[in-house]
């Protein structure tokens, strides 16, 4: 018995050799419930955010100037991973009340945005949901450390379009003028007409919104800011890198349009096909290439500051054990219940599509004194390509006045099929709200002027949602959200009545279309649910 109590060198050595295995077992199997909780919450979060993330994916893939969105989540994860040594030293202290309130507000905003098909607020709400989870589960200190990686996610969203939108027109003018200057310097005869039309001997190029280059600024900043922060020490070099890259991107866009002119003058075709896409990518490649080369050069010339002293815990202690406390368990359950409730609400609100009472093809061919005119109308104005049903007709009055009627109806509004979105945005650029007289009452509508083939075409339009008409974009979106929550549907229609091109300041076109709209409005209510 005594010999069994004696620790021989061999037994001590065996015991020491087993300790790494015991530590590994405790680490992996001790974290097993934590991993399960993480996976469970992640699944709920994916179910809630899947629609808005799908919309973002389509934005990155299809919209020029947003291809950098694929990189933004990866860069954000990398920036967050760099904070791991700091996070290891911070105790986990869940913020129950403020964190839960933040999460509730963010999920409600996300839910309303997904129902109404508003990707801008929906993508912003997605970031707020992630921040709310960090605050609820880990506390203020964690949120402060992860603030920059979370805020960086805004570059994958269309939220920043509001900053670049005022620059589009000035950049269009600048791009057109500088491209003409480049072509003239190369000896190519060229004229600039109407500020944005580049007239060459063989072809005329139009510098449209997409050619302005304003959208490229977001892509350059999305890559330039983290690159400057990670590779450079001095503030002057970081600012120099970002600003110079923006200038290079703008100049590269001028060169791109000039190259299009040279290509067209040489007999090239398909300017708006794959060649145009490659030219757009050329601007991105030039800007990104300059970013990396500039970061390397500035890193060589800047004054190398002494590296900051390491604050890492040499013992390798982590805050993982604290994550298994009762406080985090309660915060986890609270987060799961909140996310699960929002997810159930999202999918329960979609109770299927709602069809029209009558098909649009059965719309009357005679409305009052207006009779359908079978002569085709070649004026294709603003429309919704993905509408479930649409109607385009021309009506003529006995005195020869003509109006064009366009109706687009969607069974359900989602991103890409929303009534108020990118497709209908041109309608509101010059719109003024009016009260359209229908019988003894009035309904809200808009007067606007659309530019088509260098002609000003007057139009009247409104949105028809749940039996009522709306003129403003915000009112139409709020009506869609209300209809979704109360009735479980998001259908609606856009009605557009346009007249002959306007000459001078004559009010006659307005009178014609408003008279026709007043006569057609009651008939439309018979078709819409």
C-alpha positions as CSV (number, residue, x, y, z in Angstrom):
1,X,0.0,0.0,0.0
2,X,2.8,2.4,0.8
3,X,4.4,1.9,-2.5
4,X,1.2,2.9,-4.2
5,X,1.3,6.3,-2.5
6,X,4.8,7.0,-3.7
7,X,5.1,9.1,-6.8
8,X,7.9,7.7,-8.8
9,X,9.6,9.8,-11.5
10,X,7.9,7.6,-14.1
11,X,4.4,8.2,-12.7
12,X,5.1,12.0,-12.4
13,X,6.2,12.1,-16.0
14,X,3.1,10.2,-17.1
15,X,0.9,12.6,-15.2
16,X,2.6,15.6,-16.8
17,X,2.2,14.1,-20.3
18,X,-1.6,13.6,-19.7
19,X,-2.2,17.3,-18.7
20,X,-2.2,18.7,-22.3
21,X,-4.8,16.1,-23.2
22,X,-6.9,17.0,-20.2
23,X,-6.6,20.7,-21.0
24,X,-7.6,20.1,-24.6
25,X,-10.5,17.9,-23.5
26,X,-11.7,20.6,-21.1
27,X,-11.4,23.3,-23.7
28,X,-13.2,21.5,-26.5
29,X,-15.9,19.7,-24.5
30,X,-16.3,22.6,-22.1
31,X,-17.1,24.9,-25.1
32,X,-19.4,22.4,-26.7
33,X,-22.6,24.0,-25.2
34,X,-21.3,27.4,-26.1
35,X,-20.8,26.4,-29.7
36,X,-24.3,24.9,-29.9
37,X,-25.7,28.2,-28.6
38,X,-23.7,30.1,-31.1
39,X,-24.9,27.9,-34.0
40,X,-28.5,28.1,-32.8
41,X,-28.5,31.9,-32.7
42,X,-26.6,32.1,-36.0
43,X,-29.3,30.0,-37.7
44,X,-32.1,32.3,-36.4
45,X,-30.2,35.3,-37.5
46,X,-29.6,33.8,-41.0
47,X,-33.3,33.1,-41.4
48,X,-34.3,36.6,-40.4
49,X,-31.7,38.3,-42.6
50,X,-31.8,36.0,-45.6
51,X,-34.1,38.2,-47.7
52,X,-32.1,41.4,-47.2
53,X,-28.8,39.6,-47.7
54,X,-30.2,38.2,-51.0
55,X,-31.0,41.7,-52.1
56,X,-27.5,42.9,-51.2
57,X,-26.0,40.0,-53.2
58,X,-28.0,41.0,-56.2
59,X,-26.9,44.6,-55.7
60,X,-23.2,43.6,-55.6
61,X,-23.6,41.3,-58.7
62,X,-25.7,43.5,-60.9
63,X,-25.2,47.1,-60.1
64,X,-22.2,48.9,-61.5
65,X,-19.9,50.3,-58.8
66,X,-21.0,47.9,-56.0
67,X,-18.8,44.8,-56.8
68,X,-16.7,45.7,-53.8
69,X,-19.6,44.6,-51.6
70,X,-18.4,41.0,-51.9
71,X,-15.2,42.0,-50.1
72,X,-16.6,44.2,-47.3
73,X,-17.9,41.4,-45.0
74,X,-14.6,39.6,-45.3
75,X,-12.6,42.7,-44.6
76,X,-14.9,43.4,-41.6
77,X,-14.3,39.9,-40.2
78,X,-10.5,40.5,-40.6
79,X,-10.7,43.8,-38.8
80,X,-12.6,42.2,-36.0
81,X,-10.1,39.4,-35.7
82,X,-7.3,41.9,-35.2
83,X,-9.1,43.0,-32.0
84,X,-9.0,39.5,-30.5
85,X,-6.0,40.3,-28.2
86,X,-7.9,43.3,-26.8
87,X,-11.2,41.4,-26.5
88,X,-9.5,38.6,-24.5
89,X,-8.8,41.1,-21.7
90,X,-12.3,42.5,-21.5
91,X,-14.8,40.7,-19.2
92,X,-18.2,39.9,-20.7
93,X,-20.9,41.9,-19.1
94,X,-24.2,41.6,-20.9
95,X,-26.2,44.9,-21.1
96,X,-29.7,43.4,-20.7
97,X,-32.1,46.4,-20.9
98,X,-30.3,48.7,-23.4
99,X,-29.1,45.8,-25.5
100,X,-32.5,44.2,-25.7
101,X,-34.2,47.6,-26.5
102,X,-31.6,48.2,-29.2
103,X,-32.1,44.8,-30.6
104,X,-35.9,45.1,-30.6
105,X,-35.8,48.5,-32.5
106,X,-33.3,47.1,-35.0
107,X,-35.3,44.0,-35.7
108,X,-38.5,46.0,-36.1
109,X,-36.8,48.3,-38.6
110,X,-35.4,45.3,-40.4
111,X,-38.8,43.6,-40.5
112,X,-40.5,46.7,-41.8
113,X,-37.8,47.3,-44.5
114,X,-38.0,43.7,-45.7
115,X,-41.8,43.8,-45.9
116,X,-41.8,47.1,-47.8
117,X,-38.8,46.2,-50.0
118,X,-36.6,49.1,-48.8
119,X,-33.1,47.8,-49.1
120,X,-31.4,51.0,-47.9
121,X,-33.0,50.9,-44.4
122,X,-33.0,47.1,-44.4
123,X,-29.3,46.9,-44.9
124,X,-28.7,49.5,-42.3
125,X,-31.0,47.6,-39.9
126,X,-28.9,44.5,-40.5
127,X,-25.8,46.2,-39.2
128,X,-27.8,47.6,-36.2
129,X,-29.0,44.1,-35.4
130,X,-25.4,42.8,-35.3
131,X,-24.4,45.7,-33.0
132,X,-27.5,45.1,-30.8
133,X,-26.4,41.4,-30.4
134,X,-22.9,42.5,-29.4
135,X,-24.3,44.9,-26.8
136,X,-26.8,42.5,-25.4
137,X,-24.5,39.5,-25.2
138,X,-21.1,41.1,-24.4
139,X,-21.6,44.6,-23.2
140,X,-20.5,48.2,-23.9
141,X,-16.8,47.4,-23.9
142,X,-17.1,44.8,-26.6
143,X,-19.3,47.1,-28.7
144,X,-16.7,49.9,-28.4
145,X,-13.9,47.7,-29.6
146,X,-15.9,46.3,-32.5
147,X,-17.4,49.6,-33.5
148,X,-15.1,50.2,-36.5
149,X,-15.5,46.6,-38.0
150,X,-19.3,47.0,-37.6
151,X,-19.5,50.5,-39.0
152,X,-17.3,49.4,-41.9
153,X,-20.2,47.2,-43.1
154,X,-22.0,50.3,-44.3
155,X,-19.8,50.2,-47.4
156,X,-21.6,47.0,-48.6
157,X,-25.0,48.8,-48.5
158,X,-26.6,51.5,-50.7
159,X,-26.9,53.8,-47.6
160,X,-24.0,56.0,-48.9
161,X,-25.8,56.7,-52.2
162,X,-27.2,59.7,-50.5
163,X,-23.7,61.2,-50.3
164,X,-22.8,60.5,-53.9
165,X,-26.2,61.5,-55.5
166,X,-25.5,65.3,-55.3
167,X,-22.2,64.6,-57.1
168,X,-23.6,62.7,-60.1
169,X,-24.6,65.8,-62.2
170,X,-21.4,67.8,-61.6
171,X,-19.3,64.6,-62.3
172,X,-21.3,64.1,-65.5
173,X,-20.4,67.6,-66.7
174,X,-16.7,67.2,-65.6
175,X,-16.4,63.8,-67.2
176,X,-17.8,65.0,-70.5
177,X,-15.7,68.1,-70.6
178,X,-12.4,66.4,-69.7
179,X,-13.1,63.5,-72.1
180,X,-13.6,66.0,-74.9
181,X,-10.4,67.7,-74.0
182,X,-8.5,64.4,-74.1
183,X,-9.9,63.6,-77.5
184,X,-9.1,67.0,-78.9
185,X,-5.6,66.7,-77.6
186,X,-5.2,63.5,-79.6
187,X,-6.4,65.3,-82.7
188,X,-9.8,63.7,-83.0
189,X,-12.5,66.1,-84.1
190,X,-15.2,66.3,-81.4
191,X,-17.9,68.6,-80.2
192,X,-19.7,68.8,-76.8
193,X,-23.4,69.5,-77.1
194,X,-26.0,69.9,-74.3
195,X,-23.3,69.6,-71.7
196,X,-23.1,65.8,-71.8
197,X,-23.4,64.8,-75.5
198,X,-20.0,64.0,-77.1
199,X,-20.4,64.3,-80.9
200,X,-17.8,62.5,-83.1
201,X,-17.8,62.3,-86.9
202,X,-19.3,58.8,-86.8
203,X,-21.2,58.5,-83.6
204,X,-22.6,60.5,-80.7
205,X,-21.8,59.4,-77.1
206,X,-24.0,60.4,-74.2
207,X,-22.4,60.7,-70.7
208,X,-25.2,59.3,-68.6
209,X,-25.4,59.0,-64.8
210,X,-23.6,55.7,-64.7
211,X,-20.6,57.3,-66.6
212,X,-20.2,60.1,-64.1
213,X,-17.9,58.1,-61.9
214,X,-19.4,59.3,-58.7
215,X,-20.3,55.8,-57.6
216,X,-16.7,54.7,-57.8
217,X,-15.8,56.9,-54.9
218,X,-17.5,54.5,-52.4
219,X,-15.6,51.6,-53.8
220,X,-12.3,53.4,-53.5
221,X,-13.1,54.4,-50.0
222,X,-14.2,50.9,-49.0
223,X,-10.8,49.5,-49.9
224,X,-8.7,52.5,-49.2
225,X,-9.7,53.2,-45.6
226,X,-8.9,49.8,-44.1
227,X,-5.8,49.5,-46.2
228,X,-4.5,52.8,-45.0
229,X,-5.4,52.0,-41.4
230,X,-3.6,48.6,-41.5
231,X,-0.5,49.5,-43.5
232,X,0.4,53.1,-42.6
233,X,1.2,54.7,-39.3
234,X,1.1,58.4,-39.9
235,X,-2.2,60.2,-40.4
236,X,-0.8,62.4,-43.2
237,X,0.2,59.3,-45.2
238,X,-3.2,57.7,-44.7
239,X,-5.1,60.8,-45.8
240,X,-2.7,61.2,-48.8
241,X,-3.3,57.6,-49.9
242,X,-7.1,57.8,-49.8
243,X,-7.4,61.2,-51.4
244,X,-4.9,60.5,-54.2
245,X,-6.6,57.2,-55.0
246,X,-10.0,59.1,-55.3
247,X,-8.3,61.6,-57.7
248,X,-6.8,58.7,-59.7
249,X,-10.2,57.0,-60.0
250,X,-11.8,60.2,-61.3
251,X,-9.1,60.7,-63.9
252,X,-9.2,57.0,-64.9
253,X,-13.0,57.5,-65.6
254,X,-12.2,60.4,-67.9
255,X,-9.7,58.2,-69.8
256,X,-12.3,55.4,-69.9
257,X,-14.9,57.7,-71.7
258,X,-12.2,59.0,-74.0
259,X,-11.1,55.4,-74.9
260,X,-14.8,54.7,-75.8
261,X,-14.7,57.7,-78.1
262,X,-11.5,56.4,-79.8
263,X,-13.0,52.9,-80.1
264,X,-16.2,54.3,-81.6
265,X,-14.4,56.6,-84.0
266,X,-12.3,53.6,-85.2
267,X,-15.6,51.8,-86.1
268,X,-16.1,49.8,-82.9
269,X,-19.6,48.6,-82.0
270,X,-21.4,47.2,-78.9
271,X,-20.3,50.1,-76.7
272,X,-22.8,49.1,-74.1
273,X,-22.0,45.4,-74.1
274,X,-19.1,43.5,-72.5
275,X,-16.6,46.0,-73.7
276,X,-18.4,48.7,-71.7
277,X,-18.3,46.5,-68.6
278,X,-14.6,45.9,-69.0
279,X,-14.0,49.6,-69.3
280,X,-15.9,50.1,-66.0
281,X,-13.8,47.4,-64.4
282,X,-10.7,49.2,-65.7
283,X,-11.4,52.2,-63.5
284,X,-11.7,49.9,-60.5
285,X,-8.5,48.1,-61.3
286,X,-6.5,51.3,-61.8
287,X,-7.8,52.8,-58.5
288,X,-7.2,49.6,-56.5
289,X,-3.8,49.0,-58.1
290,X,-2.8,52.6,-57.1
291,X,-4.0,51.9,-53.6
292,X,-1.7,49.0,-53.0
293,X,1.3,50.6,-54.8
294,X,0.7,53.9,-53.0
295,X,0.4,52.1,-49.6
296,X,3.8,50.4,-50.3
297,X,5.5,53.6,-51.4
298,X,4.1,55.7,-48.5
299,X,5.1,52.9,-46.1
300,X,8.7,53.3,-47.3
301,X,8.9,57.1,-47.0
302,X,6.9,57.8,-43.8
303,X,8.6,58.1,-40.5
304,X,8.5,54.7,-38.9
305,X,7.0,55.1,-35.4
306,X,8.1,52.6,-32.7
307,X,5.6,49.7,-32.6
308,X,3.2,49.9,-29.7
309,X,3.9,47.8,-26.7
310,X,2.1,44.5,-26.7
311,X,-0.8,44.4,-24.3
312,X,-1.4,40.7,-24.8
313,X,-1.9,38.4,-21.9
314,X,1.2,36.1,-22.0
315,X,-0.6,33.5,-19.9
316,X,-3.1,33.0,-22.7
317,X,-6.1,33.6,-20.5
318,X,-9.3,34.1,-22.5
319,X,-12.7,35.4,-21.6
320,X,-14.2,32.2,-22.8
321,X,-14.9,30.7,-19.3
322,X,-16.8,33.9,-18.4
323,X,-19.0,33.4,-21.4
324,X,-20.5,30.4,-19.7
325,X,-22.0,32.4,-16.8
326,X,-25.6,32.7,-16.0
327,X,-25.7,36.3,-17.2
328,X,-24.7,35.4,-20.7
329,X,-27.1,32.4,-20.7
330,X,-30.0,34.8,-19.9
331,X,-28.8,37.3,-22.6
332,X,-28.6,34.4,-25.1
333,X,-32.1,33.3,-24.4
334,X,-33.4,36.9,-24.6
335,X,-31.6,37.3,-28.0
336,X,-32.9,34.0,-29.3
337,X,-36.5,34.8,-28.4
338,X,-36.3,38.3,-29.9
339,X,-34.8,37.0,-33.2
340,X,-37.1,34.0,-33.4
341,X,-40.2,36.2,-32.8
342,X,-39.1,38.6,-35.6
343,X,-38.4,35.7,-37.9
344,X,-41.8,34.2,-37.3
345,X,-43.4,37.6,-37.9
346,X,-41.6,38.0,-41.1
347,X,-42.6,34.8,-42.7
348,X,-46.2,34.9,-41.2
349,X,-46.8,38.3,-42.8
350,X,-46.4,36.9,-46.2
351,X,-49.8,35.2,-46.7
352,X,-49.5,34.7,-50.4
353,X,-50.1,37.0,-53.3
354,X,-53.3,38.9,-54.1
355,X,-54.5,39.1,-57.6
356,X,-56.5,41.8,-59.4
357,X,-60.3,41.8,-59.3
358,X,-60.3,42.1,-63.0
359,X,-57.5,41.6,-65.5
360,X,-56.0,44.8,-66.9
361,X,-56.7,43.6,-70.4
362,X,-60.4,44.0,-69.7
363,X,-60.0,47.7,-68.9
364,X,-62.6,49.7,-70.9
365,X,-61.6,50.9,-74.3
366,X,-64.1,53.8,-74.0
367,X,-63.8,56.1,-71.0
368,X,-66.2,59.0,-71.1
369,X,-65.4,60.8,-74.3
370,X,-62.0,59.1,-74.6
371,X,-61.7,56.2,-77.0
372,X,-58.8,53.8,-77.4
373,X,-56.3,54.8,-80.2
374,X,-54.8,51.7,-81.8
375,X,-51.9,53.7,-83.2
376,X,-48.8,52.5,-81.4
377,X,-47.1,54.8,-79.0
378,X,-43.3,54.8,-79.3
379,X,-42.7,56.9,-76.2
380,X,-41.5,54.4,-73.6
381,X,-41.5,56.3,-70.3
382,X,-40.8,55.1,-66.8
383,X,-42.0,51.6,-66.0
384,X,-41.6,48.6,-63.7
385,X,-40.1,45.7,-65.8
386,X,-40.9,43.0,-63.2
387,X,-44.5,44.0,-62.7
388,X,-46.8,41.0,-62.5
389,X,-49.4,42.7,-64.8
390,X,-49.2,45.9,-66.8
391,X,-51.2,47.9,-69.3
392,X,-50.1,50.5,-71.8
393,X,-52.7,52.2,-74.0
394,X,-53.3,55.4,-75.9
395,X,-56.7,57.2,-75.8
396,X,-57.9,59.9,-78.0
397,X,-60.6,62.6,-77.4
398,X,-63.0,63.9,-80.1
399,X,-60.9,67.1,-80.4
400,X,-57.8,65.1,-81.2
401,X,-56.1,65.3,-77.9
402,X,-54.2,62.1,-76.9
403,X,-53.1,60.7,-73.6
404,X,-51.0,57.6,-72.8
405,X,-52.1,55.3,-69.9
406,X,-49.6,53.1,-68.1
407,X,-50.6,50.8,-65.2
408,X,-48.2,48.4,-63.5
409,X,-49.5,46.0,-60.8
410,X,-47.4,43.8,-58.5
411,X,-48.9,41.0,-56.5
412,X,-46.2,41.4,-53.8
413,X,-43.6,44.0,-53.3
414,X,-40.0,42.9,-52.7
415,X,-36.7,44.3,-53.7
416,X,-36.7,44.6,-57.4
417,X,-40.5,44.6,-57.6
418,X,-41.3,47.5,-55.3
419,X,-43.4,50.3,-56.6
420,X,-41.3,53.0,-55.1
421,X,-37.7,52.2,-56.1
422,X,-35.0,52.8,-58.6
423,X,-37.3,52.3,-61.6
424,X,-39.8,55.0,-60.5
425,X,-37.2,57.4,-59.0
426,X,-37.1,59.6,-62.2
427,X,-40.8,60.3,-61.7
428,X,-40.2,62.2,-58.5
429,X,-37.2,64.3,-59.7
430,X,-39.5,67.1,-60.9
431,X,-42.7,66.1,-59.3
432,X,-45.2,68.5,-57.6
433,X,-48.1,67.2,-55.5
434,X,-51.6,68.1,-56.7
435,X,-55.2,67.3,-55.7
436,X,-56.8,65.5,-58.6
437,X,-60.6,66.2,-58.7
438,X,-62.6,63.0,-59.1
439,X,-66.3,63.6,-59.0
440,X,-67.1,65.6,-55.9
441,X,-63.9,64.6,-54.1
442,X,-60.1,64.9,-54.6
443,X,-57.3,62.3,-54.5
444,X,-53.6,63.0,-54.2
445,X,-51.4,62.7,-57.3
446,X,-48.3,64.2,-58.8
447,X,-47.5,66.4,-61.7
448,X,-44.1,65.8,-63.3
449,X,-42.1,66.4,-66.5
450,X,-40.1,63.5,-68.0
451,X,-37.3,64.2,-70.5
452,X,-37.4,61.8,-73.4
453,X,-35.5,62.2,-76.7
454,X,-34.8,65.8,-75.8
455,X,-38.5,66.5,-75.4
456,X,-40.4,67.5,-72.2
457,X,-43.4,65.2,-71.6
458,X,-45.9,66.2,-68.9
459,X,-47.3,63.4,-66.8
460,X,-49.6,62.7,-63.9
461,X,-49.0,59.7,-61.6
462,X,-49.9,58.2,-58.3
463,X,-49.6,54.9,-56.4
464,X,-52.7,52.8,-55.6
465,X,-52.4,50.7,-52.4
466,X,-55.2,49.0,-50.6
467,X,-57.9,50.9,-52.3
468,X,-56.4,54.4,-51.8
469,X,-54.1,56.6,-53.8
470,X,-50.8,58.1,-52.6
471,X,-48.6,60.7,-54.1
472,X,-45.5,60.8,-51.9
473,X,-42.9,58.0,-51.8
474,X,-42.8,57.9,-48.0
475,X,-46.6,57.7,-47.8
476,X,-46.6,54.9,-50.3
477,X,-44.0,52.9,-48.4
478,X,-45.7,53.4,-45.1
479,X,-49.0,52.3,-46.6
480,X,-47.3,49.1,-47.9
481,X,-45.9,48.4,-44.4
482,X,-49.3,49.0,-42.8
483,X,-51.0,46.8,-45.3
484,X,-48.4,44.0,-44.7
485,X,-48.8,44.1,-40.9
486,X,-52.6,44.4,-40.9
487,X,-53.6,42.3,-43.9
488,X,-50.6,40.2,-44.7
489,X,-50.2,41.4,-48.3
490,X,-48.0,44.0,-50.1
491,X,-49.7,44.4,-53.5
492,X,-50.0,47.7,-55.2
493,X,-50.1,49.6,-58.5
494,X,-48.5,52.5,-60.2
495,X,-50.7,54.6,-62.5
496,X,-49.1,57.0,-65.0
497,X,-50.9,59.2,-67.5
498,X,-48.8,61.2,-69.9
499,X,-49.7,63.7,-72.6
500,X,-48.2,65.1,-75.8
501,X,-44.8,66.7,-75.4
502,X,-45.2,70.1,-73.8
503,X,-44.6,73.3,-75.9
504,X,-43.7,76.4,-73.9
505,X,-45.7,76.9,-70.7
506,X,-49.1,75.7,-72.0
507,X,-51.4,74.1,-69.5
508,X,-53.4,72.2,-72.1
509,X,-51.4,68.9,-71.7
510,X,-52.0,69.0,-67.9
511,X,-55.7,69.6,-68.4
512,X,-56.0,66.7,-70.9
513,X,-54.4,64.1,-68.7
514,X,-56.0,65.2,-65.5
515,X,-59.4,65.1,-67.2
516,X,-58.7,61.6,-68.4
517,X,-57.3,60.5,-65.0
518,X,-60.4,61.7,-63.2
519,X,-62.6,59.7,-65.6
520,X,-60.4,56.6,-65.3
521,X,-59.9,56.6,-61.6
522,X,-63.2,55.0,-60.5
523,X,-62.8,52.3,-63.1
524,X,-59.4,51.4,-61.8
525,X,-60.7,51.0,-58.3
526,X,-63.0,48.3,-59.7
527,X,-59.9,46.3,-60.9
528,X,-57.6,46.8,-57.9
529,X,-58.1,44.8,-54.7
